Amino acid sequence: MPALVDPPRMSSAHLTVRSVSTTEVASASVGALAVEIVIPTTRPRVLVEHVLPALARCVPAPADVVVVLDGCGEESGWTGRTIRLPQRRGPAAARNAGVAAATAPVVLFLDDDVLVPPDLIGRVEAYFSDPAVVAVTGTFAPATGPGAENLCSRYKNDYMGYVCGEHAAPTRTLLTAVCAVRRDAFEAVGGFDVSIAEATVEDIELGQRLALRGRVAYDPALAVVHLKRYTPWGLAVSHWRRSRDMARLLLAKSFATRMADLSRSRDALALPVGFALGVGLVALALASPLLYLLGLTPVVAAGAGALALWAAFAVNVPFLTFLARRSGAVYALAGGSILVCELVITVLASSVATASFPVRNWRARLEPR
């Protein structure tokens, strides 16, 4: 079980993207679509002790809460609606099972380690008053208080805030820590892809399919406090898995086709260019020893690698500036160091995924359908 921090205080100083107004939230509950919450978990005690008490303070309240125990035999004391999966199948399959048991027209997904704001349901209702909206997603809130000094956790939350907030209009990515979908649209696209067994890119993949059916909105005020405390090793492993599965996803023909369809629409994919460029530059830096094998001097080869690493840092100056605005120059430099490490991990994980893709594809073709 990952370490949890005591519930901190949320800050809203960073919320610069437009969200629904207080008037819209207040009026949404009149004749609004019912919202049902689905929470998959492998640790129900954490859910009961932290998440559900915060949900109880929501006004208006959700229509119902469905807890999906993903291969977990632990008793929680939760007396509400519960679905038990006999074996652990992963968050994608668990969420699909929760939606199958839901009856409300809107389903709100939450992780089992987040604290929600009290106006969560009203804000979600306000978005779905627009029939063009098929999904709305939020982000992680920056926090102060216990746990805020954990560099890896702060960086992870700020990274998500930058990706979602600074490049959010329109968005293709769902953050399943806090996102809501129209149940009919969710069922029409087939739900989450259960072949993605870990919590990595199943939200991105679903967001791509939903974006072809309507608008995927982003509201920075749907900001949840993430209680998970990351260690350096945990952050590295998480990023490796996410990069590996993202590479596999990009290699899949169906996903590439959807990317092309979206890029031709008015809702072109909005992603921080620096991250993509940084991956390429780090790949060049890691390949710099080949220059020595091709006849260049060690000094020139090393210099080329160092220059590529510096360029990877430089193209992400907007992100580093974002970090500096949050917590100062020292924090930005520390975050930049983590970013470079993540870029290296992305290159290595993507290379492994690409090299193994033909074998995985061949095995998939041999499996009985």
N, C-alpha and C positions, 0 to 999 in steps of 0.2 A: 504494500500500500504506500503511495507517495505521501510524503510529509505534507501536512496541512498547516496553514497559519491561522491565527485567530482572526475573526472577521474584522477587516480594516475599514477605514472610512474612504468612500469614493470621492474622487475629485472630478469636476466637470469643466475645468479650465481649458481642456484640450478640444472641446467639442465645437469644431468650426464648420462642419458640414450641416446643412439645413436638415432639421427633423420636424416631425409634426408638432404643431403648436399645442399649448395647454388647452385652448378652446376646442381644437379638433379632437383632442383626447377626451375631453369632457362630453362632447356631443356624440362621440363614436359609440358609447355604451347604449344609446337609445336606438333600438332596432338593429344593433350590431350582430355580426355573425358570432356564434358561440366559439370559444377557443378552448381546446382540450390540450393538456400537457402530457408529453411522453418523455420519460426519463429512463434510459437504460443504465444499469449499474451492476457492478461486481462487488460492491462494498456498501450494502444497504444501511449499515449503521452510520456511516459518514453522511449518507443521504438524509436520514432521519434527524441526525443531530445538527446539521448545518443548513441544508438546502430547503427542506420542507418548512421549517419555521419562518424563513424569509418569504416563501410562497404564501404562507398564511396571512401575511401582512399586505398582500396585493389587493388593491381596490380599483376596479371591480375584481371579483374573484374569478378564477378559471371555471369552466363548466365541469371539469373533472381532471384528475391526475392519474395517469396510468404509469406504474412502475414496472419495468421489465427486468427481472433478475436473470442475468445472462450466465447460466451455468453456476449459479451461486447457491450453496446450501445454507448460508448464514441466515439466521433469523434476525429480523430488524425491529419488530414491534410495530411496523407499519400495518394499519388495518384497512387501508384503502384498496383500490383496484390493483391487483398484482398479476403479472404473467410470469410464469416460471419456465425458462428454457432448460431442459435437463442437462444439456452440454453447452459449454461456452462456444458461441458462434460469432462473436464479434459485434461491435456496435451497429454496423449496418443492418445485419439480420435482426438484432434486438429492436432497433427502431422500426423496422418493417413490421415486426410482430406487434409492436405497440400501436401502430397506425391501423393495422387490421382489426384491433379491438376497439378503436376509437369510433365515435359516432358523430362528433362535431364537424362542421365544414372546414374549420381551421385547426391545424395541429401545430403546437409549439414544442419544439425540441429543446431540452436543456441537458447539460452535463450534470453529473452527480457531485460536482465539486465547485459549484458556482452559487453566489448570492445575487438575487435579482432585485432590481429597484421596485418600489411599491406600485408604480404606475405602469408596470410592464404590460399587463393585459390590455389596458386602455389604449396604449400606444399601438399594440399589434392590431387591435380592432379598428383603429383609425385608418391604418394602411389598407386593410381588406375591404373598406368601404369603396375602394376603387377597383372595379372589376378587372382592370388590366393587370393588377398586381397578382402574381402567382406565388411570391415568396418575399419575405423581409428578413434581413439578418442584422445582427448587432455586432458588438466587439467586446474586448476585455477593457475594463476600466483601470486607469492608473490608480494606485492606492497608496495611502500613507498609513503609518501605524506599524504594528508588529508584522514582520515579514517583508516590509518594503525595502529593507536594506539588502535583501537577497538579490545580488546582481543579475543572476541568470533569470530569475522570475520576473524582475522588472524589465529586463531586456525583451523577454518573450512577450509580455503584455504590450510593451511599446512597439515592438515589431508588428504585432497584429493590428494595433491601432493605426500605425502608419500605412500598412498595406490596405486595410479596409477604409480608413478615413481619408487619407490624402489622395487616394486614387479610387474613389468610391462611386462616381456618378458617370455611367451606370456600373454596376458590379455584376460579376458572373459567379462570385465565390460565396458559398454559404459557410458560416461558422456555426457548426452544430452545437457549440456551447450555448448558443442562444439564437435560434432562427425559427421562423414559422412558415408554413406552406399551406396552400389550399389543398385539402385532402383529395378532391377530384383530379387536380393537376398532378399531384404526387402519384396517385394510382395510375393515371393515364400514361406516365412516363416509366412506370414499372418500379418506382421506389428506389431505395438505395441499391447499389451493386454489391451483392453479398460476396462476390469473389474478392473484394477488398476486405480482408479479414481483420485488419487492424485499424485503429483510429488514425488514419493518415490523410488520404485524399478522397475519401468517399463523399465528403461534402462538396469538393470542387467538381467531381464528376457529376453529381446530381444537379448542382447549380448550372452546369453547361446544358443539360437536357431541359431543365425548367426554363432557362433563358430563351429557348427556341419556342416556348409556348406563351410567353408574356414577360412582364417586367419583374425583375428581381431587385427589390429596393434595399437600401442601406440606411439605418438610423443610428447615429452615434449615441443617442440617448438610451438606446437599448444596450446599455453597458453593464456587464455583470462583473462582479469581483471574483477573480479566479483564485481559489484557495490552494491550488497545487503549488508546491515549492520545488523548483527545479534545481538539481545539482549540475555541475558542469558535465559529468558523465551522462546524466539523464537527458540533458538538453542535446548532447551530441548524438546519443542513440535515437532520440525522437526525430532529430533532423535527418539522420541517415535513413531511417525508415520512410520518412515522408519524401525525401529526394528519390529514393529507390522506387517507390510506388508511383511518384509523379513521372519519372522516366518511363516506366512501364506503360503508364496511361498515355503519354505522348506518342509512344511507339504503336499504340493500338490504332488501327485504321479508322474505326468508328469515331474515336475521340478527335483525331486529326480532322476528319470531315466536318464535325460540329464546329471545331475551331475556325475552319475556313468559312463556314456558313455565317458564323457570328461576326467575323472580321469584315464581311461584305455588307453587314447590316448597319443601321445607325448606332447599334449598341456594340461598337467595337470593344474588344477585350482591353480593359484598363489595368495594366500592371506596371509597377515601377521598373522603368527601363534599366536603371542602374543595377538592379539585381541580375537581370539577364546578361547584361554586358559584363558584369563582374565575374559571372561563372565562366564566360568565354576567356576573359583575361587571366583568370586563375589557371584555367586549363593550359593556356600558353606558357604561364610561368612554370607549371609542373612539367611541361614538355621541353623546357629550356635545355636540359642536359643533352637532348638530341642534337642541339646545335654544336656541342663539343664533338659528338660522334661524326658530324658532318664536316669537321675540319676547322671550326672556329676555336679560338683560344679559350681556356677556362674562364678568363676574366670577362671576355665578351659574352660568353654563354650565361655566366652568373649575372652580369649586368642586365642582360635582356630579361632574365627571370625576375630580377628585382624591379625593373621598370614596369613589367606587366603587373606585378603585385601592387606597386604604387598606383598604377592606373586603375586597378580594381577598387582601390580605396577612394581614388579621386572621383570616379563616376558615381559614387554613392554619397557625395557631399550633401545632397538634399536630405537624405536619411540621417546623416550625422548631425546636420543642422537641426533637424527635428528633435533628435536626442538631446542636443545642447540646450534647446529651448525648454525641454522638460526638466533637466537636472544639472545643467552646466557642462563645461568643456571636458572635465575629467571623466564624467560619465559617458560623454560622447566618444572619447578616445577608447574607453573600456568597451563600449558597445561596438565600436569599429573593429576592435580586435576580435570580438566574438563573431562579428559579421564575416571577417576574412576566414576565420576557422570554418564557419558554416559554408562559405563558398567552396573551400577545399573539400569539405565533406560532400557537398553536392556533386562536385566533379567526380570524386571517387565512387560514390554510390551510383551515379548515373552511368559511369563506365561499366561497373559490375552489372547493372541492370541491362544495359545494351548488349554486353557480351553474352549474357545468359538468355536474352530474349528469344533467339531462334530455338533453343532447346525447350524453353517453356511453351512456346507456340506449337512446336511439334508434339509435345506431350498433350497439350490441350486438344489437338486434333484427334489424338488417339483415344481420348476418353469417351466412353459411351454417352450418348446424348439422351 
